[in-house]
Amino acid sequence: MLEQLAVGSPYHRVVGRGEGIFFDIKYPHIELIYNMQSPTAKELAAVKAENPFEIRVAEVNDVIFIMTKFGSLNWMDAPYNPNLGDCRLDDIESAALGYGLYFLLTDSPSGVIKHMRLLGLGNSFSAQFRELVYANKAKGIEVFDHDKKYKAVFAGYTTRELAERSTLRYRIRPD
């Protein structure tokens, strides 16, 4: 059974997790969560549909990094290990289709959803993203190794530098 999500309601996956950016593939969708302590009016405004959104993906030292940017906010990053969860992505059967990215902005102390939005990712980006994720999954990187590699990458690169190193990029501009 699918969980019903609504602005103003708590989301069980973030309650008690603390601040952070979380990215996961939860079949049948992709999920991006900005779990922020008491999101400001500026943060709430930046994630609205009238502002641009950009996603970039880089694989460094066998770790996938998802960098995202809404409006005037700084780049945010989340590491992703496809060996830690469901990680199933449907084939892109039509040139007109791409994956849907469910975005949630939540309040970290309470887990309450402050904003949510569905972002359509382009066909070419989605197909390349699927290929990258499955190639990384085939490497079979375990949690311990993933954490060591993740920390080593973050010791050498800022989020902005990771965004600049990205091999996949997709941008949504408001009409």
C-alpha positions as CSV (number, residue, x, y, z in Angstrom):
1,M,0.0,0.0,0.0
2,L,1.3,3.4,-0.9
3,E,1.6,6.0,1.8
4,Q,-0.4,9.1,1.4
5,L,1.7,12.3,1.6
6,A,0.3,15.7,2.3
7,V,1.8,19.1,3.1
8,G,1.3,19.6,6.9
9,S,1.6,15.9,7.7
10,P,4.6,14.1,9.0
11,Y,6.6,11.8,6.8
12,H,7.7,8.7,8.7
13,R,11.0,8.3,6.7
14,V,12.5,11.5,8.1
15,V,11.1,11.7,11.6
16,G,14.1,11.6,13.9
17,R,16.7,11.6,11.1
18,G,18.1,15.0,11.6
19,E,19.0,17.6,9.0
20,G,20.2,16.3,5.6
21,I,19.6,15.8,2.0
22,F,18.3,12.3,1.2
23,F,18.1,10.7,-2.3
24,D,16.6,7.2,-2.8
25,I,15.0,5.1,-5.5
26,K,11.8,3.7,-3.9
27,Y,10.1,1.8,-6.7
28,P,8.1,3.0,-8.6
29,H,9.5,6.5,-8.0
30,I,12.7,8.5,-7.2
31,E,12.6,10.6,-4.1
32,L,14.6,13.6,-3.0
33,I,14.2,15.0,0.5
34,Y,15.6,18.3,1.9
35,N,15.1,17.7,5.6
36,M,15.9,21.1,7.1
37,Q,15.6,22.5,10.5
38,S,12.7,25.0,10.4
39,P,12.9,25.9,6.7
40,T,13.1,29.6,6.1
41,A,10.7,31.7,3.9
42,K,13.6,32.0,1.4
43,E,14.1,28.2,1.3
44,L,10.3,27.6,0.9
45,A,10.1,30.2,-1.9
46,A,13.2,28.8,-3.7
47,V,11.7,25.3,-4.2
48,K,8.4,26.5,-5.7
49,A,7.6,25.7,-9.3
50,E,8.2,29.3,-10.5
51,N,11.9,28.9,-9.8
52,P,14.5,26.8,-11.8
53,F,15.6,23.4,-10.7
54,E,18.8,21.6,-11.7
55,I,20.0,18.1,-11.0
56,R,23.5,16.9,-11.7
57,V,25.0,13.4,-11.2
58,A,28.7,12.5,-10.7
59,E,30.3,9.2,-10.0
60,V,33.6,9.7,-8.2
61,N,35.6,6.8,-6.7
62,D,32.7,4.5,-7.4
63,V,30.2,6.6,-5.3
64,I,27.2,8.3,-7.0
65,F,26.6,11.9,-5.9
66,I,23.4,13.6,-6.7
67,M,23.7,17.4,-6.6
68,T,20.5,19.5,-6.8
69,K,19.8,23.2,-6.9
70,F,16.5,25.1,-6.5
71,G,16.3,28.8,-7.4
72,S,18.8,30.9,-5.5
73,L,19.8,28.2,-3.0
74,N,23.3,26.7,-2.9
75,W,24.0,23.3,-4.5
76,M,23.0,20.5,-2.2
77,D,24.4,16.9,-2.4
78,A,23.4,13.4,-1.4
79,P,25.5,10.3,-2.0
80,Y,23.6,7.3,-3.4
81,N,24.4,3.6,-3.2
82,P,22.1,1.5,-5.3
83,N,23.1,-1.6,-3.3
84,L,21.4,-0.4,-0.2
85,G,17.7,-0.4,-1.2
86,D,15.1,-1.3,-3.7
87,C,16.8,0.3,-6.7
88,R,14.6,-0.7,-9.5
89,L,14.1,1.7,-12.5
90,D,11.8,0.9,-15.3
91,D,13.1,0.9,-18.9
92,I,12.4,4.1,-20.7
93,E,10.1,2.8,-23.5
94,S,9.2,6.0,-25.2
95,A,11.3,8.9,-26.3
96,A,8.7,11.1,-24.8
97,L,9.0,9.7,-21.3
98,G,11.4,10.3,-18.4
99,Y,11.4,9.5,-14.6
100,G,9.4,11.4,-12.1
101,L,11.4,12.8,-9.1
102,Y,9.3,13.3,-6.0
103,F,10.7,16.3,-4.0
104,L,9.8,16.9,-0.4
105,L,11.0,19.8,1.8
106,T,10.5,18.7,5.4
107,D,11.1,20.1,8.8
108,S,13.8,18.0,10.5
109,P,12.6,18.1,14.1
110,S,9.0,17.1,13.3
111,G,9.2,15.4,9.9
112,V,6.3,17.6,8.8
113,I,6.1,18.1,5.0
114,K,6.4,21.8,4.2
115,H,6.4,21.6,0.4
116,M,6.2,18.8,-2.1
117,R,6.4,18.7,-5.9
118,L,6.8,16.3,-8.7
119,L,9.6,17.1,-11.2
120,G,9.7,15.4,-14.6
121,L,13.2,14.4,-15.7
122,G,13.9,14.4,-19.4
123,N,14.2,11.2,-21.5
124,S,17.8,11.3,-22.3
125,F,18.8,12.2,-18.7
126,S,16.6,9.4,-17.4
127,A,18.0,6.8,-19.7
128,Q,21.6,7.8,-18.9
129,F,20.9,7.9,-15.2
130,R,19.4,4.4,-15.3
131,E,22.5,3.1,-17.1
132,L,24.9,4.8,-14.6
133,V,22.9,3.4,-11.6
134,Y,22.8,-0.1,-12.9
135,A,26.5,-0.1,-13.8
136,N,27.3,1.1,-10.3
137,K,25.0,-1.5,-8.7
138,A,26.9,-4.2,-10.7
139,K,30.1,-3.2,-8.8
140,G,28.4,-4.5,-5.6
141,I,29.9,-1.9,-3.3
142,E,29.1,-2.7,0.4
143,V,28.0,-0.2,3.0
144,F,31.4,-0.1,4.8
145,D,33.3,0.5,1.5
146,H,30.8,3.0,0.3
147,D,31.1,5.0,3.5
148,K,34.9,5.0,3.3
149,K,34.9,6.1,-0.3
150,Y,32.2,8.7,0.3
151,K,34.2,10.3,3.1
152,A,37.4,10.3,1.0
153,V,35.6,12.1,-1.8
154,F,34.2,14.7,0.5
155,A,37.6,15.3,2.0
156,G,38.8,16.3,-1.5
157,Y,35.8,18.0,-3.1
158,T,33.2,20.6,-2.2
159,T,29.6,20.2,-3.3
160,R,30.2,22.9,-6.0
161,E,33.2,21.0,-7.3
162,L,31.3,17.8,-7.5
163,A,28.5,19.6,-9.4
164,E,31.1,20.9,-11.9
165,R,32.5,17.3,-12.3
166,S,29.1,15.9,-13.1
167,T,28.5,13.8,-16.2
168,L,24.7,14.0,-16.2
169,R,22.8,17.3,-16.0
170,Y,19.2,18.3,-16.3
171,R,17.6,21.6,-15.8
172,I,14.0,22.7,-15.5
173,R,13.3,26.4,-16.2
174,P,9.9,27.9,-15.3
175,D,7.7,29.1,-18.2
